[in-house]
Amino acid sequence: MDPVSQRHERLGTEKIFNYLHENDVTVNVHCHDRNLSINKYVRENTEAINQNDVWHCVKSVKSALKKVSTGSKSSEGKTWSFQLSDKVEPVATHMHWAIQNCNQDEKKLQKSLLNILDHYKNIHTDCHESARCKVDTKYEPSPIVITSPVAEKLLLSVIFNATVYKYVKDYVLGRDTFYVESFNNVTNIYQNKRIAFGDSQYNAGANLSVLHWNENVDRDFTSVSIKQNHRMPRSKKGKKNYKRATYKFRDNIWSRFMKSIYSKRNRRQ
């Protein structure tokens, strides 16, 4: 068995495309979390447009930005800047907006990404016409305005090294793998990655995962919890508190199982 899981993804992708082709199903866009071997396979062996997941991309940008927004006192102004300490979530939001509003134009997306620096320098020449910084005549920036050359250099470095900037064509459609990741989380409940299952147990776990996910995906939330962050005192980002998951599928399975038993007894009689 091949121990490298990324090669399993390539093999699985090939099998899925072959299966869909045999059943006359056309794939227009294929989106995944940037496995380079799959990028190559989709481009060279299929007619589908290859796209990479936006969420994973922005997550890596946030991680890179965190490294240059905090650190020891002695390294401040060298490897990190306090002026970037409140920029992690705002920059992530800005990137999401830029991707979703680029109209599939690679140059426009790159220009919007570079404008992130100007926006936080309180220069709004290239900001979108509908942005509050353009519409509100009394607009005052809530994040710390970037004035330090070090902060400017560090932020530019993060943007230039972001995969969304370097490989912009893989993100212009703004696709994500949210539902796939959601289903994978449910699968982990029924199929522990550290346990080697037999075929029957594996298939049973897969079927239970499908039933659980189908019943609870897109369920409503009851409220939103907002935790105060001293670095972002005006942040309104919150966490949704979803309604409890339901498990009606278990009752349905049990009911069908019992019916099958009694139907067999009746046949014998």
N, C-alpha and C positions, 0 to 999 in steps of 0.2 A: 504493500500500500504506500502510495506517495505521501510523505509527511508534510509536504508544502501545500498548505490550504489554498494559496492563490492559484496554483495550477489546477486545483479542483474547480475553481470558479471558471477558468477558461474551458475546461472540459464540459462543465454544466452548460455554459453559454452555447457551445457548439451543438450539444444535444438538443437544447431548446430550439435553436434556429433550424436545425434539421427537422425536428418534429413539426414546427410551424410551417415549414416549407412543404413537407409531405401532405399537410392538411390545408394547403392553399391559403394560409394566413400571412398577410403582408405586414411587416414591421416597418413603420415609418421612422420612428425615433427610438433609439435604445439608450437608456440612462442608467448609470451605475456609479459606484463610489470611487472612480478613477483607479481601476486596476489596469496598468499599462498594457498588459498582454491582451486584455479584452478590448481596449481602445484600438490596438493594432488589428485584432481579428475582425472587429465590426467594420473598420474602414476598408480592409483589404478583401474581405470575403462575403460581405453583405451589401445590400443597397440601402440599409438603414442609416440615418443620420446619428452619429455618435455624440452623446452628451454626457457630461459628468455632473454628479449631484452638487447642487449649490450649498446645501447645509454643511457637508463635510469640508468644502472649500473654505467657507467663511469661518468655520470652527478652527481650522488651522491658522487662519489670519488672526483670530482672537488670541490663540496661544502664543503666536509670535509677538503680538502687540503687548501682551501681558509681561513678556520678558524685558521689554524696553520701557515699561511704564512703572516699574518698581524695582527696588534693589537696595543695596547698602548705602549709607550716607556718603562713604568715601568714593563710591563709583557714580554718584549722581552727577549728571552733566557730562558723563563719559559713555557709559553703556546704557544708561537709562535717563529719563527726564520726568520730573514731576508734572510738567505740562501735558504729558500724555496719560497721566494717572486716571483721568476720567473719560478716556477716549475709546475704551475697548468696546463697550456696547454701542455707543453712537456710530463708530466706524463700521461695525458689523451691520447695523441698520442701514447705513448709507450704502454699503456694498450690495445688500439685498435689493434696495430700491434701484440702484444703478443697473443691476442685472435684469430686473423685471421691466425696466422702462427703456431699454436700449434699442427696442424695435428690431432686434436681431442684427444690429449693426456693430461690427467688431470695433471699429474706430471710435464710434460714439461711446461704447462701453469703456474703452480704455481712457478716453477723455474724461468721462464721469468719475472714474476711479482716481485719476490724478487730481480732479477738482476737490477731492476730500481734503487734501492739504490746504488749499486756498480757502475752503469753507471754514476750517478751524483756525485760519489766520485772519478771519473776519473779512475776507475778500470774496465777494459774491457775484463777480462779473459773469462767471460761467454757470452759476447755479440755475436750476430750472425755474421757469417763469412762475410756476405755481407754488414754489417754496416760500415758507413764511419769511425767510430772510430777504426775499424780493418783494413780497406782497405787503408785509407789515412795516409801515414807515417808522414805527417806534421799536423795531426789532433790536433786541440786545442778546448776544450769545450767552447761553447758560453754561456751556463748558468753558474751561480755561482757554483763553485765546493764545494760540501758539506764537511766541515772539522769539524763542530761543533757536538759534541755528542748529544746535545739537538735536533738539526735539524735531525740527523740520527734517533733518537728515535721517533720523531714526525712523520717522513715520514714512518717509519716501522709500526707505530701504524695505520696510514691511510690504508696502504696496507693490514695488517693483518685483519682489520675490514671491508674491502671491501667485498661485497657479492660475487664478482667474485672470490675472494680468498677462502672464507669460503665455498661457494657452487659451486665449480669449475665445477662440472658435468653439471650444468645448463647453461653453457656458452661455452663449448668446440666446438660447431658447429658454433659459431660466427654469430648467426642469429639476425635480428633486425625487428622492427615493423614500419619502416619508412613510408611505403605506408599506413598503417592503421592510423598512426598519421596524415598523410597528408590528408586523407579522413575525419578524425574527425574534422580537422580545417575547411574544407569546409562545413561539416554538421552543424557546429555552426553558419554559415552564414544564413542558411535556417531554422534551428530549435534552437531557443534560449532556453537554458537550464532552464531559469527562467519562461518560459511560458508553461502552460499545454495545449497541442493541442488536438483537437478531432481527430478521426481516419482518416477522409478524409484529413484534413489539415496536419496531421503528415505524411501520405503516400505521399502527394504532395511534401512536403518539402524533404522527403527522395529521391524521384525520381529526383527532381531538383538537389540535392546534387550529385547524381550519374552522371547526365548529365554534370554538371559543372566540376566535377573532371575528368571524362573521356576525356573531351575536352582539359584540361589544364595540366594534369599531365605530368611530364618529358619535359616540354617546355624548350626551349633554354634560355640561359642567354646572355646578351650583353656585360657585363664587370664584373670586380671584384674590389670591394672597399677595400682598406687596410688602416686601421686606426692605427696610431702609438701609441704604448703603452710604456710608459717610463720604465716599468718593463721588457718588452720584446722588446728591440729596434731592434732586428734582426728577429723578428717574421714576417713570410710571409703569415700568415693565413688571408684570406679575406672573404668578404661577397659577394655572387653572386647577381648580379642585373638582375633579370629575365625579360624577355619580358612581356609586358602587357598581362593580361589574356583576352581571347576572350569569347564571349557569343553568338556564332552562334546558340546554341541550343534554344535560345529564339525566334529567327526568325523562326526556324524550327517548334517550338510549335505553334507560331502564324499562320504560313502558313497552317499547318495541321488543326488547328481550323477553319480557314476561309474556307478551302476546304470542311470540314464536313458540314458547314452551307449552302454553296451554293449547295452541293450535295443533301441536304435535300430539298431545295427549288425546285431544278430541278425535284425531284421525285414527289413533290406535283403537279407541273404543268403537 
